[in-house]
Amino acid sequence: MNRQHRNLLSALIGLGIAAVPASPALSQQSPADFFTVRDTPLPGDTSRFDYESLDSQSHRLYVTHLGAGTIPVYDIQAGAIVGEIPDVPGVHGVLVVPELGRVYATATASNQVAVIDPQTLSVSGTIPGGVYPDGLAYDPDLGKLYVSNETGGTDTVIDTSSNQVVATIPLGGDVGNTQYDPVSHQILVAVQTRNQVIAIDPQTDQVSGRYDTPGCDHPHGLQISPDRRMAFVACEANAKLVVMDLQTMSITESHDVGTVPDVLAFDAPRRVLFVAAENGPLTAFSETDTGLRPLAQRDVGPNAHAVAVDPDTGHVYVPLANFGGQPVLRELSLSTASEGGDED
């Protein structure tokens, strides 16, 4: 996301008014807590990091270093950096597509999408990415890549069989995260300046629905629980996390989270949602049949606005741009206090 927008949003926090009941204070009910497993030094300077993407097959985590224009690659089994992908200026989003044997990343500073070879850890080509390309989503049925153009107000569509742009979809406002729903076979997009979630039909690459998010000011982060038909939306300007029923496309719950929530990660095997925030703690929720239950919340480090989860272990990974004068990747586990661990 655009850092100038984040500064503006920080000044607007508190102006949003929830239209659905908010969760009780998390401090009153915290059955679990975060514990630090390890801190691994990251290469490069202490400039900003952004999105992550995990390849569960190779056990490699790709971490975007926006300020350096590189993507450090971390082996989650070895607990070590195994390489660094250069030449991705202003990189924001990254997405591993194992079935294609490729990694895609948004080179935001050059308005391009980089095609990356995971074997050589090098950029093998670039594709026009629209204006301020940010997040990425992949439709495996049609082999299409959808790129959020945040300030451009569009989604760019790329045919991955040719790595060519096949459509540009106007969305009518600044664009947040884009996700693929494998049940409805629709693309869902958070549109920040319209306070909406928009559905796109990948067959036609046309907008198929617009759904308001009452109580959610400036929706940006987006995750989906396909089988339980829920979407989770992070609301940057009023520090909320709302639940959308994907059958009725209506907001059913609202929860307090850290200031300027950004990236969401969903641990499907354990039914746990993680919400990272620009100026606040990392928050965990347990998914129920109909919504979310607050689980844990902790300040895990400065500017901890990105998070990824390993579905095998349930461990989460948070890049910290400046921890004691150097960037680190913090690995955390979520467990009950009686199970022990190193608190931070």
C-alpha positions as CSV (number, residue, x, y, z in Angstrom):
1,M,0.0,0.0,0.0
2,N,1.0,3.6,-0.7
3,R,2.9,5.0,2.4
4,Q,1.5,8.5,1.8
5,H,-2.0,7.0,2.2
6,R,-0.9,5.3,5.4
7,N,0.1,8.6,6.9
8,L,-3.2,10.1,5.9
9,L,-5.1,7.1,7.4
10,S,-3.2,7.4,10.7
11,A,-4.6,11.0,11.0
12,L,-8.1,9.7,10.3
13,I,-8.2,6.9,12.7
14,G,-11.1,7.0,15.1
15,L,-13.5,8.7,12.7
16,G,-15.1,5.5,11.5
17,I,-18.3,4.3,13.3
18,A,-19.1,0.6,13.3
19,A,-22.5,-0.3,12.0
20,V,-22.4,-3.8,13.5
21,P,-21.5,-5.0,17.1
22,A,-17.8,-4.8,17.9
23,S,-16.0,-7.6,19.8
24,P,-15.4,-7.2,23.5
25,A,-11.9,-6.0,24.6
26,L,-9.5,-8.7,23.7
27,S,-7.6,-8.2,27.0
28,Q,-10.6,-9.6,28.8
29,Q,-10.4,-13.0,27.0
30,S,-7.0,-14.2,25.8
31,P,-6.9,-18.0,25.9
32,A,-3.6,-18.0,23.9
33,D,-0.5,-15.9,23.4
34,F,2.3,-15.4,20.9
35,F,5.8,-16.7,21.6
36,T,9.0,-16.0,19.7
37,V,10.6,-19.1,18.1
38,R,13.5,-17.3,16.5
39,D,14.7,-14.1,14.9
40,T,16.6,-14.4,11.7
41,P,18.6,-11.5,10.3
42,L,17.4,-10.3,6.9
43,P,19.8,-9.0,4.3
44,G,19.8,-5.3,3.3
45,D,19.0,-2.1,5.1
46,T,16.3,-1.1,7.5
47,S,13.9,0.2,4.9
48,R,10.3,-1.0,4.6
49,F,9.3,-4.7,4.0
50,D,5.9,-5.7,2.7
51,Y,4.0,-8.9,1.5
52,E,5.2,-12.5,1.9
53,S,4.3,-15.7,0.1
54,L,5.1,-19.3,1.2
55,D,5.8,-22.2,-1.1
56,S,4.8,-25.1,1.1
57,Q,6.3,-27.6,-1.4
58,S,9.8,-26.2,-1.3
59,H,9.4,-24.7,2.3
60,R,10.6,-21.4,1.0
61,L,9.2,-18.1,2.2
62,Y,9.5,-15.1,-0.2
63,V,9.6,-11.8,1.7
64,T,9.4,-8.5,-0.2
65,H,11.9,-5.8,0.8
66,L,10.1,-2.8,-0.7
67,G,12.8,-0.2,0.2
68,A,15.6,-2.3,-1.3
69,G,13.8,-3.6,-4.4
70,T,14.7,-7.2,-3.5
71,I,13.0,-10.4,-2.2
72,P,14.9,-12.3,0.4
73,V,14.2,-16.1,0.4
74,Y,13.9,-17.9,3.7
75,D,14.0,-21.7,4.2
76,I,11.5,-22.3,7.0
77,Q,12.8,-25.8,7.8
78,A,16.5,-24.7,7.9
79,G,15.7,-21.4,9.6
80,A,18.0,-19.6,7.2
81,I,18.1,-17.2,4.3
82,V,19.0,-19.2,1.2
83,G,19.1,-16.4,-1.4
84,E,17.9,-12.9,-2.5
85,I,16.1,-11.9,-5.7
86,P,17.3,-8.6,-7.0
87,D,15.9,-6.1,-9.6
88,V,12.3,-5.8,-8.4
89,P,12.1,-2.0,-7.8
90,G,9.6,-0.9,-5.1
91,V,8.4,-4.5,-4.7
92,H,5.1,-4.8,-2.8
93,G,3.2,-8.0,-3.6
94,V,4.6,-11.5,-4.2
95,L,2.8,-14.7,-5.1
96,V,4.2,-18.2,-5.5
97,V,2.4,-20.3,-8.2
98,P,3.9,-23.8,-7.7
99,E,2.0,-25.5,-10.5
100,L,3.5,-23.0,-13.0
101,G,7.0,-23.2,-11.4
102,R,7.0,-19.4,-11.1
103,V,6.9,-16.6,-8.7
104,Y,5.2,-13.3,-9.5
105,A,6.0,-10.0,-7.8
106,T,4.8,-6.4,-8.3
107,A,7.6,-4.1,-9.2
108,T,5.6,-1.1,-8.1
109,A,8.3,1.6,-8.8
110,S,8.3,0.6,-12.5
111,N,4.6,-0.3,-12.8
112,Q,5.4,-3.8,-13.8
113,V,4.9,-7.4,-12.7
114,A,8.2,-9.4,-12.4
115,V,8.2,-13.0,-13.5
116,I,10.7,-14.9,-11.3
117,D,12.4,-18.3,-11.7
118,P,12.4,-20.0,-8.3
119,Q,15.3,-22.2,-9.3
120,T,17.7,-19.4,-10.2
121,L,16.1,-16.7,-8.0
122,S,16.3,-14.2,-10.8
123,V,13.8,-12.2,-12.8
124,S,13.1,-13.9,-16.1
125,G,10.8,-11.3,-17.6
126,T,8.4,-8.4,-16.8
127,I,4.8,-7.6,-17.7
128,P,3.0,-4.2,-17.7
129,G,1.3,-4.0,-14.3
130,G,-0.9,-1.0,-14.4
131,V,-0.6,2.1,-12.1
132,Y,0.9,1.3,-8.7
133,P,0.6,-2.5,-8.8
134,D,0.3,-4.0,-5.3
135,G,-1.4,-7.3,-4.4
136,L,-1.7,-10.4,-6.5
137,A,-4.3,-13.3,-6.8
138,Y,-4.3,-16.4,-9.0
139,D,-7.3,-18.2,-10.6
140,P,-6.0,-21.8,-11.1
141,D,-9.0,-22.7,-13.2
142,L,-8.4,-20.2,-16.0
143,G,-4.7,-19.6,-15.3
144,K,-5.2,-15.9,-14.8
145,L,-3.3,-13.5,-12.5
146,Y,-5.1,-10.6,-11.0
147,V,-3.1,-7.5,-10.0
148,S,-4.4,-4.8,-7.7
149,N,-3.5,-1.4,-9.1
150,E,-4.0,0.6,-5.9
151,T,-3.9,4.2,-7.1
152,G,-4.8,3.2,-10.6
153,G,-8.2,2.1,-9.5
154,T,-8.1,-1.1,-11.6
155,D,-7.3,-4.8,-11.6
156,T,-4.9,-5.8,-14.4
157,V,-5.5,-9.4,-15.7
158,I,-2.6,-11.5,-17.0
159,D,-2.9,-14.7,-18.9
160,T,-0.1,-16.8,-17.3
161,S,0.1,-19.1,-20.4
162,S,1.5,-16.2,-22.4
163,N,2.4,-13.7,-19.6
164,Q,0.4,-11.1,-21.5
165,V,-2.1,-8.6,-20.2
166,V,-5.6,-9.6,-21.4
167,A,-7.8,-7.1,-19.5
168,T,-7.9,-4.1,-17.4
169,I,-10.9,-3.9,-15.1
170,P,-12.0,-0.4,-13.8
171,L,-13.1,-0.6,-10.2
172,G,-14.0,3.0,-9.4
173,G,-11.6,3.7,-6.5
174,D,-8.3,2.9,-4.9
175,V,-7.8,-0.9,-4.8
176,G,-6.8,-3.0,-1.8
177,N,-6.2,-6.7,-1.8
178,T,-7.5,-9.1,-4.4
179,Q,-8.4,-12.8,-3.6
180,Y,-9.7,-15.8,-5.5
181,D,-12.8,-17.6,-4.1
182,P,-12.6,-21.2,-5.3
183,V,-16.2,-21.9,-4.4
184,S,-17.9,-19.2,-6.3
185,H,-15.1,-19.0,-8.8
186,Q,-15.1,-15.2,-8.5
187,I,-12.4,-12.7,-7.8
188,L,-13.0,-10.5,-4.8
189,V,-11.4,-7.1,-4.4
190,A,-11.4,-4.6,-1.5
191,V,-12.0,-1.2,-3.0
192,Q,-10.8,1.3,-0.4
193,T,-12.2,4.6,-1.4
194,R,-15.7,3.2,-2.1
195,N,-15.9,1.1,1.2
196,Q,-16.9,-1.9,-0.9
197,V,-15.9,-5.5,-1.7
198,I,-16.3,-6.0,-5.5
199,A,-16.8,-9.3,-7.2
200,I,-15.3,-10.0,-10.7
201,D,-16.3,-12.8,-13.0
202,P,-13.1,-14.3,-14.4
203,Q,-14.9,-15.7,-17.4
204,T,-15.7,-12.3,-18.6
205,D,-13.4,-10.1,-16.5
206,Q,-16.3,-7.9,-15.7
207,V,-17.6,-6.6,-12.4
208,S,-20.4,-9.0,-11.3
209,G,-21.3,-7.3,-8.0
210,R,-20.6,-4.4,-5.6
211,Y,-21.1,-4.9,-1.8
212,D,-20.9,-2.2,0.8
213,T,-18.9,-2.7,4.0
214,P,-20.8,-0.7,6.7
215,G,-18.6,0.0,9.7
216,C,-15.5,-0.7,7.7
217,D,-13.7,2.5,6.7
218,H,-11.1,2.1,3.9
219,P,-11.1,-1.7,3.4
220,H,-7.7,-3.0,2.4
221,G,-6.7,-6.4,3.7
222,L,-8.8,-9.4,2.5
223,Q,-8.8,-13.1,3.2
224,I,-11.3,-15.8,2.4
225,S,-12.5,-18.9,4.3
226,P,-14.0,-20.7,1.2
227,D,-15.7,-23.7,2.8
228,R,-17.4,-21.7,5.6
229,R,-18.3,-18.9,3.2
230,M,-16.7,-16.0,5.0
231,A,-14.5,-13.2,3.9
232,F,-12.4,-11.2,6.4
233,V,-11.8,-7.5,5.6
234,A,-9.3,-5.3,7.4
235,C,-10.4,-1.7,7.7
236,E,-7.5,0.7,7.7
237,A,-9.0,4.0,8.7
238,N,-11.0,2.8,11.8
239,A,-8.9,-0.2,13.1
240,K,-11.6,-2.8,12.5
241,L,-11.7,-6.3,11.2
242,V,-15.1,-7.2,9.7
243,V,-16.6,-10.5,8.7
244,M,-18.6,-10.8,5.4
245,D,-21.0,-13.6,4.8
246,L,-20.3,-14.8,1.3
247,Q,-23.7,-16.2,0.8
248,T,-25.5,-12.9,1.6
249,M,-22.5,-10.6,0.9
250,S,-23.3,-8.7,4.1
251,I,-21.2,-7.7,7.1
252,T,-22.1,-9.9,10.1
253,E,-19.4,-9.0,12.7
254,S,-16.9,-6.3,13.6
255,H,-13.8,-6.7,15.8
256,D,-11.2,-4.3,17.1
257,V,-7.6,-4.7,15.8
258,G,-4.4,-2.8,15.7
259,T,-4.1,0.7,14.2
260,V,-4.0,0.7,10.4
261,P,-4.5,-3.1,9.9
262,D,-2.8,-4.3,6.7
263,V,-2.0,-7.9,5.8
264,L,-4.1,-10.9,6.8
265,A,-3.0,-14.5,6.9
266,F,-5.4,-17.5,7.4
267,D,-4.3,-20.8,8.9
268,A,-6.9,-23.1,7.3
269,P,-6.0,-26.3,9.1
270,R,-6.2,-24.7,12.5
271,R,-8.9,-22.2,11.6
272,V,-7.0,-19.2,12.9
273,L,-6.9,-15.7,11.3
274,F,-3.9,-13.4,11.8
275,V,-4.2,-9.6,11.4
276,A,-1.0,-7.5,11.1
277,A,-1.1,-3.8,11.7
278,E,1.1,-0.8,10.8
279,N,0.9,0.8,14.3
280,G,-0.4,-1.8,16.5
281,P,-0.2,-5.4,17.7
282,L,-0.6,-8.7,15.9
283,T,-4.0,-10.1,16.5
284,A,-5.2,-13.7,16.2
285,F,-8.8,-14.9,15.9
286,S,-10.2,-18.4,16.1
287,E,-12.8,-19.1,13.3
288,T,-16.1,-20.6,14.4
289,D,-18.9,-22.0,12.2
290,T,-20.3,-18.5,11.8
291,G,-17.6,-15.9,12.6
292,L,-14.6,-15.2,14.7
293,R,-13.6,-15.4,18.3
294,P,-10.7,-13.2,19.7
295,L,-7.8,-15.5,20.6
296,A,-4.6,-13.4,21.2
297,Q,-3.1,-10.0,20.7
298,R,0.5,-8.9,21.2
299,D,3.0,-6.2,20.1
300,V,5.5,-8.4,18.3
301,G,7.8,-5.7,17.1
302,P,7.9,-2.3,15.4
303,N,5.9,-1.8,12.1
304,A,4.8,-5.4,12.1
305,H,2.3,-4.9,9.3
306,A,2.9,-8.1,7.2
307,V,2.3,-11.7,8.3
308,A,2.5,-15.1,6.7
309,V,1.6,-18.5,8.2
310,D,3.0,-22.0,7.7
311,P,0.0,-24.4,7.4
312,D,2.1,-27.3,8.5
313,T,3.3,-25.9,11.8
314,G,1.0,-23.0,12.4
315,H,4.0,-20.7,12.9
316,V,3.7,-17.1,11.7
317,Y,6.4,-15.0,10.1
318,V,6.6,-11.2,10.5
319,P,9.4,-9.1,8.9
320,L,10.6,-6.2,11.1
321,A,12.4,-3.5,9.2
322,N,14.4,-2.2,12.2
323,F,14.8,-4.3,15.2
324,G,17.9,-3.3,17.2
325,G,19.4,-1.6,14.1
326,Q,18.9,-4.4,11.6
327,P,16.0,-6.1,9.7
328,V,14.9,-9.4,11.1
329,L,12.3,-12.1,10.3
330,R,10.5,-13.0,13.5
331,E,9.0,-16.5,13.7
332,L,6.3,-16.9,16.3
333,S,4.1,-19.7,17.6
334,L,0.6,-19.3,19.0
335,S,0.1,-21.3,22.1
336,T,-1.4,-21.2,25.6
337,A,0.8,-19.6,28.2
338,S,1.1,-23.0,30.0
339,E,2.9,-24.4,27.0
340,G,5.8,-22.0,27.5
341,G,8.0,-20.1,25.1
342,D,9.9,-16.8,24.8
343,E,7.6,-13.9,25.2
344,D,8.3,-10.5,23.5
